[in-house]
Amino acid sequence: MCIRDRYQRRVHGEVFSKGEELLKNAEDLRAGLMDTREKAFELIEAQRLIDPTVYDAIKALLVTAAATNEGKFPTSSLEFQEETPFLVINCGEKAHETYDLNEQIKTWLATISTAPQKIEEIITQAQELSEKAKEFPGKASDAAKNANVSTFKIPIAASNTAVNAQTLAKGIAKLPVLKDAIKSGIENLKITVQKLKEDRSKFDEWGKQAYDKKLRLPKEIVTEIWPKDRFKPQEEKQNQPKAK
């Protein structure tokens, strides 16, 4: 939400400024949850996979950490904990793509750990503002007069009030969708943690395979290490070894 600022800091400015802040916070949550996930998928070229998940991105990063450590999985790269986000990932490497993937995953984990509480606070406060803003358009002219807006400028202030109230309402209407996405993200995280625990003993094996094949980038490791049935049909053909 971006306030139509001409005269609006004087006419219902407190409500609209707070609404602008809340919706910006919601957008930060959305970006930390969804944009980071999509960027991580791009870095491992997940569009080739059938139903890619965050687990694929984290697994690719962890196997890369092992491959760049002479095939030995560095235990400091993965730590499990009791509270959300339930795990700590630290696999930053000098290679740009590896470092970037590490940062995207860390941001996703940091976002998901606080998102449930934050979205509840945003929705509660936003609903309160929405109730107040419903009355603004019909009383905009009087409010502008009370704010000492000149007679000639009152129509502009009234128009901006209507637009701001509508923008606030539209932004608030999207919050339940974000709440559902956060809930889904938490469930995805729990599944990811469980799979990582189950596969923890395999990372040395996968890392050794990647090291022996001189694979050093996450997208290369996905191509060579992932089961062939994880790839979409056309990608599976492309990933078949070339005949000599």
N, C-alpha and C positions, 0 to 999 in steps of 0.2 A: 504494500500500500504506500502510495506517495501522496501526501497532503497537497491539495491545491492551496498554496500557501498565501495567496494574496488576501489579506485581511483575516485569514483563518486562525492565526495565532491569537487574535483578539475575539473571534467568534467561535465558541466551543473548542478553542485551541487545546485545552487540557485533555479533553476526551479524544480528539482526533490524533493528537501527538502520542498519547498512550496506546491508541489502536495501531498507529504506525509502528511503534516499538514492538508491540506484541506480535504483529504479523511478520516483522523482520526476524524476530526470534524463531517464529515457526518456520520461516524460509531457511534459516540457518540449520535447523533440525533436519528439514527435508534434504538440504544439500549434503549434510554430513552423513545422512543415512543412504540416500539414493545416488547422488552424483559420485561419491567415493566408490560405491559398489560398481557403478557403470565404468568408471575409470579403471578400476582393478580388473574388470572383465576385458577391457580393451587391451590392457598390458599383457594378459595371457592369451589374447585372441579367443576369448570364450565363445564367440559367435560360431565357432566350429563344433562346439560340444552340444550334446543333447542335454537339455535342462541343466545348464551350468549353475553352480551355487557358490556361496562365499567359501565353502570348504575347498572348492577347486582352487580359488585364488590363494588361500592360506597354505594349502598343501604345496602348490607350485613354489611359493616363497620359501617354505621350509626345506623343500628338496634342493632348491637353489643354494640355500645356506649350507647344506651338507656338501653339495657339489663343489662349492668354492672353498671348502675346508678339507680338501683331499678325500672327499667321500664320507667323511665322518660327521655325523649330525651334532652340531654344537648345542649342548643341553641348555645353554643360556638363551637360546633363540625362542624357547617355548616354556612358559610357566603356567600352571593351572592354579586357580584360586577359588575360594568359596563364594565370593560375591561377584555381581556383575562387574565387568563383562566376562568373568569366569576364566579368562586367560590373558596372558601378556605376550605379545609378539615383538621381537626385536631382532630383525635380520637386515638392517641397513648395510648395503654394500656400496662400493665405489661406482659400479655400473649403474648408469642413470635409471634404466628401466627397473632394476632390482630395488634401488633406493626409493623410487617413486611408488612401486607396488607396496613396499613396506610402509610408507607414509600414508597411503590410501587406506590400508587395512587398519593401521593404528588410529586414524581419524574415525573410521567406521566404528571401531570398538569403543572409542572414547564417547562418541555420540550415542550409541545404543545403551551405554551404561547409565546415562542420565536422562535419556529421552522420555521414558514413561512418566516420570515425575514432572518434567518440564512441560510436556504437552497437556497434562491435567491442569497445571497452573495457568497455562496460556488460555485454555478453553474456558475455565471458570472466570477469569478476568475479562476475556473477550465477550462472553455472554452478558456480563454486567454492563460493559460499554455499549453493546448492541441495543440493550433495552433503553439506555439513555438516548442513544443516537436516533432511535425511531421517532422521537418527538421533535427532533431538530428541524427538519425541512419545513414543517408547518409553522414553526415559530422563528424562522431564520431572520425575517425582517425586523421583528421586535428585538431579537438578540443582537442584531447588528447595530440598531439604534442605541441599545443599552451599552454597547461597546464603543460608542462614539464614532462609528463609521459614518462618513458624510452621506448626505441624502443621495447624491449621484452615484455613490459606490455601493449602496445597499443591494441593488439587484445583482451585482457581481458576487458579493458576499453570500447572498441567498442561494445563487446558482452553485457556488463552490461548496456550500454546506450540503446541498442535495447530492452532489457528486461524491463528496467525501463519505456521507452516510451510506450511499449505495456501494462504494468501494469497500468500506468496512464490512458491510453485510456479506458481500461476495467472498471476501477473504475469510471471514468467520465460517461461512458455509463449507469451506474446503478443509477445515480443521479435523472433522471426524475421519476423513479419508486418510489424513496424515496419521491420526491415532491408530487406525487399522494397520497402516504400513509399519508403524513402530511395533505393534503387537506381533505382526508377522515376522519382523526382524528379530525380535526376542526369541521366538520359536525357532527360527533359522539358526540363531546363535547357539541355542541349547543342543540342537542336532549336530551342529558343527563341532562343538566341544566334545560331545560323546564320540563322534567319529575320530577325532584327533586322539582321544584317549585310547580307542581301540587300535588305531594304526600307529601309535607312538613307536612301537618296536620295529616298524617297517621302514622308518625314515633313513636309517643307516643303509639298508639294502637299496632303496631308491636313490639315495645320494651316491652310493658307489657306482650304480649303473650310469647315472648322469656324469659322474666324474670320469669314468672309463670312456664314455662317448664324447668327452670334452664339451659337454653342454654346460653353459654358464648363464643362460638367460631363462627366465620363467616360461616364456612362450615356447622356447625350444624344448624345454623339459616336458611341457604338456604334450607336445607333438610326439616325443619319443617314449615317454614313460607311461602315459595314460593308456588304459585298456582301449583297444581299437573299437569296441562296441560303444564307447562313450562318444564317438564322433558321428556326426551326421553322415549319411551315405556318401555324398559327393566328397566330403572331407576325408573319409576313410580311404577312398581310392587314391586321393592325392598323397596320403601319408604312407601308402604301401612302399616298401623298399623297391628301388629301381632295379630292373634286371641288368645283370652285367653282361 
